[in-house]
Amino acid sequence: MGYLKKKNKGLLYSFLAGTAVGTGITLLTAPKSGRELRGQISDMADDSFTKVKDYASDAQNKLSETYESGKRALSEKRMAMTSAMRRGKEAISEERERQRSEFGHEEGTPM
């Protein structure tokens, strides 16, 4: 799980860095008054924050879904293995009883 957290943090930081660079280029190339520029910066910051929040929420939902899916798969495999082991033990026990009755061995005596 640590690997996924690091990978997602890296993606988030890359996204934030790209947003900051894009915002900076836009601001440097667009001649505006101070008030317009501050308003534009505020709008871009709000928009970037919303995008980051949405991205983080989506990433968290995907991770949660993947975790739950893995948990279900593990539970199913565990149940299948438990059932197979139980059937194997029953088969061994049945075969042991069959051989005892066939060869006349009593309970507790070595075969």
C-alpha positions in Angstrom: 0.0 0.0 0.0 3.0 2.3 0.6 4.0 2.1 -3.0 0.5 3.3 -4.1 0.6 6.2 -1.7 4.0 7.4 -3.0 2.9 7.0 -6.6 -0.3 8.9 -6.0 1.6 11.7 -4.1 4.0 11.9 -7.0 1.1 12.2 -9.5 -0.6 14.9 -7.3 2.6 16.9 -7.0 3.2 16.6 -10.8 -0.3 17.9 -11.4 0.1 20.8 -8.9 3.4 21.7 -10.5 1.9 21.7 -14.0 -0.9 23.8 -12.8 1.4 26.3 -11.2 3.6 26.5 -14.3 0.6 27.0 -16.6 -0.8 29.7 -14.3 2.5 31.5 -14.2 2.9 31.4 -18.0 -0.6 32.7 -18.5 -0.1 35.5 -16.1 3.2 36.6 -17.6 1.9 36.7 -21.1 -1.4 38.4 -20.5 -1.2 42.2 -20.0 -3.9 43.1 -17.4 -4.5 45.7 -14.7 -3.6 44.8 -11.1 -7.2 44.3 -10.1 -7.9 42.1 -13.1 -4.7 40.1 -12.5 -5.6 39.5 -8.9 -9.1 38.4 -9.8 -7.7 36.1 -12.5 -5.2 34.6 -10.0 -7.9 34.1 -7.5 -10.1 32.4 -10.0 -7.3 30.2 -11.3 -6.3 29.3 -7.7 -9.9 28.3 -6.9 -10.2 26.3 -10.1 -6.9 24.5 -9.4 -7.9 23.8 -5.9 -11.2 22.3 -7.1 -9.4 20.2 -9.7 -6.9 18.9 -7.1 -9.7 18.1 -4.7 -11.6 16.2 -7.3 -8.5 14.4 -8.4 -7.7 13.4 -4.9 -11.2 12.2 -4.3 -11.2 10.1 -7.4 -7.9 8.6 -6.5 -9.1 7.8 -3.0 -12.3 6.2 -4.4 -10.3 4.1 -6.9 -7.9 3.0 -4.2 -10.8 2.1 -1.9 -12.5 0.1 -4.6 -9.3 -1.7 -5.4 -8.7 -2.5 -1.8 -12.3 -3.8 -1.2 -12.1 -5.9 -4.4 -8.8 -7.4 -3.3 -10.3 -8.1 0.2 -13.3 -9.9 -1.4 -11.0 -11.9 -3.7 -8.8 -13.0 -0.8 -11.9 -14.0 1.3 -13.2 -16.0 -1.6 -9.9 -17.8 -2.1 -9.6 -18.4 1.7 -13.0 -20.0 1.7 -12.2 -22.2 -1.3 -8.9 -23.3 0.3 -10.7 -24.1 3.6 -13.3 -26.1 1.8 -10.8 -28.0 -0.2 -8.7 -28.8 2.9 -11.9 -30.0 4.7 -12.8 -32.2 1.7 -9.3 -33.5 1.6 -9.3 -34.4 5.3 -12.7 -36.1 4.8 -11.4 -38.1 1.8 -8.4 -39.2 3.8 -10.6 -40.2 6.7 -12.9 -42.1 4.4 -10.1 -43.9 2.7 -8.5 -44.8 6.1 -11.8 -46.3 7.2 -12.2 -48.2 3.9 -8.8 -49.7 4.2 -9.3 -50.6 7.8 -12.5 -52.4 7.0 -11.0 -54.0 4.0 -7.8 -55.2 5.7 -9.3 -55.8 9.2 -7.2 -53.3 11.1 -8.6 -52.0 14.3 -8.7 -48.4 15.5 -5.3 -47.4 17.0 -3.2 -50.1 15.4 -0.7 -49.1 12.8 -1.4 -49.8 9.2 
